[in-house]
Amino acid sequence: MQRTCSIAWEIYRLREEASILTFSDSQLGQFFSISPHHDYIKLPSIAKDSPGNWKATHLSMSFPEILHLRKQLISHVLLNYAPDIFLVDHMPHGAMGELLPALEAIKHSRIHTQVVLGLRDILDSPDVTIKRWQEEGAYEAIERYYARILVFGMQSVYDVVDKYQIPEAEAKKVFYCGYVTNLATAVKAPALRAKYLAKEPADTPLIVVMAGGGADAYPMMSVLFDSLPDVLKDQRCVLAVITGPFMPVELIAELSRRAEGLPIFLMESVNDSLSQIAAADLVISMAGYNTTVEILRMNKPAILIPRAGPSAEQRTRASLFAEKRWVDMIDPDEVTPANLAERISHHLTHRFESNPDELPDLDGAAAAARLTLSALASRNEQIPT
């Protein structure tokens, strides 16, 4: 939803008359600022247990049942809405092939929809992604249905064509956009900093801790809480900890209990993550796409602690960003209270000098909007049958 809303805003700036309709199964649709003429349809939510294995997250339905429901909803709405462009983020075939009926129906309809694929650069490890794409028909879907492929990343960081073995004929459709980031302005940063440090000397460091939705964030935050006494021996600091709205309530309660007597502000969610990051002297975070790109946009020192699984996505991103000297990273298998405390103390006393050889390209939303709209110019080109 964050990527979609950012791209939608840029499309609106280029074509104010455009109407944009988003399918999403995110529970957090209301958290995002949407552009004029933009609406979204909430699909029944599903979650991935492991590569290729999904389940319903709320409805008491088997996965085959909920998959059928989602297929029907997508196909029916899409054919009635009849868009000029259908931008798919990020599985070419949808979860377990749920997009294939809609894509096939579009191909044989009279609406002449241009179908564009948007890929978050890192999906999983290459071997897992290739295996799933082969088994689920993603390569065939790319060849049969898609006019172009937009990669929300940089080729010099992660070469999607090479990593996922996209065939040469389809590689010609690939365009690297740069990273798609939150387009908001961090206007609340000074007020947040004043709030968190109201009872502290003005030069007290502020650490902001984030973990996206937070469903699997407790282990990282637990280690952080264990490390804090050692950090405080060296340097007084204040923590603003955002658990994420999907952390189980009992684990939020446990963190709240452990935060008593410590300089910690504990929150479930915030409506302006960019301002939180901008207010910080140091950010400690997991390595999801949106959060890491927001950190890069705000140019803040950061320690990334990616989740260990079930996907290799976060670990790969954190490692590559650390190699670029954009962030610091601790592998989840190696993080301990002692080494995390040492790393935090170092960052609080020594400004992180990244000196990267290459700066991140954060213009992805604008590039994706331009490339999406320009697909209209080629709408008369024939896609292979």
Secondary structure, DSSP 8 states (H G I E B T S, - for coil): -HHHHHHHHHHHHH-TT--EEEEE--TTGGGS---TTEEEEE---EEEEETTEEEESSSS--HHHHHHHHHHHHHHHHHHH--SEEEEES-TT-GGGTTHHHHHHHHTSSS--EEEEEEES--S-HHHHHHHHHHHTHHHHHHHH-SEEEEES-TTT--HHHHTT--HHHHTTEEE----------TTHHHHHHHHTTTS-TT--EEEEE-TT-TT-HHHHHHHHHHHHHHHHH---EEEEE--TTS-HHHHHHHHHHHTTSSEEEES--S-HHHHHHH-SEEEE---HHHHHHHHHHT--EEE-----S-SHHHHHHHHHHHTTSSEE--TTT--HHHHHHHHHHHHHS------SS-----HHHHHHHHHHHGGGGTTS----
